[in-house]
């Protein structure tokens, strides 16, 4: 937790973007489907090499919600993003969330 945050939203340092995306998804369940949202922001990761034992790292995360699969759409968005950012070598990490 952070001391003297401006608002309660800034009270905790984020280590992942996923929780915020899921909260936004939940708040918009009444909207038409599919819902596609994304966020580009910094997260904080442990780093023992740094004097503060942590470092910021820019992440991008997205959520696709619909009644049908959206793999093709998500894949296309990621490919386009990587082309625009001129990132020739990139990897997509699978979420650590458990599927039921």
C-alpha positions in Angstrom: 0.0 0.0 0.0 1.1 3.6 -0.7 1.2 6.3 2.0 -0.9 9.4 1.4 -2.6 8.4 -1.9 -4.6 11.1 -3.8 -7.6 8.8 -4.0 -8.4 5.2 -3.0 -7.7 4.2 -6.6 -4.0 5.1 -6.1 -3.7 3.3 -2.7 -2.3 0.0 -4.2 0.5 -0.5 -6.7 -0.7 -2.6 -9.7 1.2 -5.7 -10.6 -1.3 -6.6 -13.4 -3.7 -4.9 -15.7 -6.2 -7.8 -15.8 -8.2 -6.9 -12.6 -9.0 -3.4 -13.9 -10.1 -4.8 -17.2 -12.3 -7.4 -15.6 -13.9 -4.7 -13.4 -14.6 -2.6 -16.5 -16.0 -5.6 -18.3 -18.4 -6.3 -15.3 -19.5 -2.7 -15.3 -20.4 -2.9 -19.0 -22.3 -6.2 -19.1 -25.4 -4.4 -20.2 -23.7 -3.1 -23.4 -24.1 -4.8 -26.7 -21.7 -7.8 -27.3 -19.0 -8.4 -28.3 -17.1 -6.1 -25.9 -13.5 -5.5 -26.6 -11.4 -3.4 -24.2 -7.7 -2.8 -23.7 -5.3 -0.9 -21.6 -1.7 0.2 -22.0 -0.1 1.2 -18.7 2.7 0.6 -16.3 2.8 -2.1 -13.7 5.3 -2.6 -10.9 7.4 -5.7 -10.7 9.9 -6.9 -8.1 13.5 -6.3 -9.0 16.2 -6.9 -6.4 18.8 -5.2 -8.6 17.1 -1.8 -8.2 17.6 0.3 -5.1 13.8 0.4 -4.4 13.6 -3.4 -5.1 11.0 -2.8 -7.8 10.7 -1.4 -11.3 8.0 -0.1 -13.6 7.3 -2.0 -16.9 4.9 -1.0 -19.6 2.2 -3.6 -20.3 -0.7 -4.0 -22.7 -3.6 -6.2 -21.9 -7.0 -6.7 -23.4 -10.3 -8.6 -22.9 -12.7 -9.8 -25.5 -16.2 -10.8 -24.3 -18.9 -12.2 -26.6 -21.1 -15.1 -27.2 -18.9 -16.4 -30.0 -15.1 -17.0 -30.1 -13.0 -13.9 -30.9 -9.6 -15.5 -31.5 -9.4 -14.2 -35.1 -10.3 -10.6 -34.1 -7.9 -10.6 -31.1 -5.1 -12.1 -33.2 -5.6 -9.4 -35.8 -5.6 -6.6 -33.3 -2.4 -7.8 -31.7 -0.7 -8.3 -35.1 -1.7 -4.7 -36.1 -0.5 -3.3 -32.8 2.9 -5.0 -33.2 3.3 -3.7 -36.8 2.4 -0.1 -35.7 4.9 -0.3 -32.8 7.5 -1.8 -35.1 8.0 -4.8 -32.9 9.2 -7.6 -35.2 9.8 -10.2 -32.4 7.0 -10.6 -29.8 5.5 -13.4 -27.8 2.0 -13.8 -26.5 1.9 -15.2 -23.0 -1.1 -17.3 -22.0 -2.9 -16.0 -18.9 -2.3 -17.9 -15.7 -6.1 -17.8 -15.0 -7.6 -21.2 -14.5 -10.3 -22.2 -17.1 -13.4 -24.0 -15.9 
